[in-house]
Every structure is written in C-alpha cells, then in structure tokens.
Amino acid sequence: MLLQTDARRRITLPPSVGIKPGDAIDLEILEDGRIMLIPVEAVPKHQLWAWTTEAKQAISDSLTDPRPSIEVTTPKQAADVAKRWTNEG
C-alpha cells in the first residue's frame, strides 16, 4: 500500500487497516529504515502490577490449579485462609 505524507509529514491510514481515530499506536523505526506501526492498549499505572512476569505466571498457575475453590463468607474463614497463605496454619 503506497501512502504519501502531507505538508506536515502526516499520513492517512485507510479504514481497512482497522485503526480508528483515537487508537494508540507505537511507532518503531527499524535499523533498515522501515517504520512499523503497532496498535497498543494503554494500561493505567495502578494496573501495571498485573503485567509483571511474576503476576502473569501466578494468574496462569491459579487458572490451572486443580484444587477446588473456597468460598469465604465470614471474617473467621478469611483469617483461616490467610493463615494458610502465610504458612501459619
């Protein structure tokens, strides 16, 4: 697809590429001079903890854990579960 820049060095992407107005795009210039546009989703800072390698692994492990889930409905049950997590009980 051949595109031409305007006077301000802007290009217009056709709707067929699936990028909508307001979408965030990462621009990467490769060593050979090619330009790569990568659609991205911004993550709020307060949610970045979930995107660490350790957190993603813990989430993945929890989804494949064969043990049955425990429903906690009282403060006493919550305290008992917390003790198990900290190896106190």
LUMLOKOL-161485 format. One line per 10 residues: their letters; for each residue x, y, z of C-alpha. Coordinates in steps of 0.05 Angstrom, whole numbers. Each point is the difference from the previous one (the first is absolute). Example, Ala and Ser with C-alpha at 12.3 -4.5 7.8 and 13.67 -1.06 7.14 Angstrom:
AS> 246,-90,156 | 27,69,-13 .
This chain:
MLLQTDARRR> 0,0,0 | 31,66,-21 | -14,60,44 | 24,71,-8 | 14,50,55 | -33,68,2 | 35,66,13 | 4,-16,75 | 30,-70,-13 | -66,-34,19 .
ITLPPSVGIK> -30,-60,-34 | -72,-24,-3 | -12,-74,12 | -59,-31,-37 | -57,-28,43 | 17,-71,-24 | 61,-3,46 | -46,1,60 | 29,60,36 | -52,49,24 .
PGDAIDLEIL> 7,74,19 | 28,5,71 | 34,-69,-1 | 69,-2,31 | 57,-19,-47 | 72,-18,16 | 47,23,-55 | 64,-39,-8 | 55,18,-49 | 39,-62,-20 .
EDGRIMLIPV> 75,-1,-14 | -12,-5,-75 | -43,63,2 | -68,-34,-4 | -54,28,45 | -45,-47,39 | -66,23,29 | -25,-44,57 | -70,10,30 | 5,0,77 .
EAVPKHQLWA> -47,5,59 | 23,47,55 | 0,-30,70 | -14,46,59 | 59,5,49 | -41,-29,57 | -10,-64,-42 | 72,-10,-21 | 13,-49,57 | -43,-51,-38 .
WTTEAKQAIS> 45,3,-61 | 65,-21,34 | 27,-68,-19 | -10,-26,71 | -73,23,4 | -17,-29,-68 | 32,-66,21 | -39,-1,66 | -65,14,-37 | 15,-55,-51 .
DSLTDPRPSI> 17,-49,56 | -64,17,38 | -42,-14,-61 | 30,-70,-8 | -2,-17,75 | -40,-65,7 | -19,14,73 | -73,21,11 | -15,73,14 | -17,22,70 .
EVTTPKQAAD> -58,48,12 | 17,47,57 | -62,32,32 | 23,18,70 | 59,38,30 | 20,-64,37 | 4,-39,-66 | 41,56,-30 | 48,-2,59 | 7,-76,-7 .
VAKRWTNEG> 15,5,-74 | 50,56,13 | 36,-44,51 | 7,-55,-52 | 29,50,-50 | 52,22,51 | 15,-71,22 | -25,16,71 | -56,-51,1 .
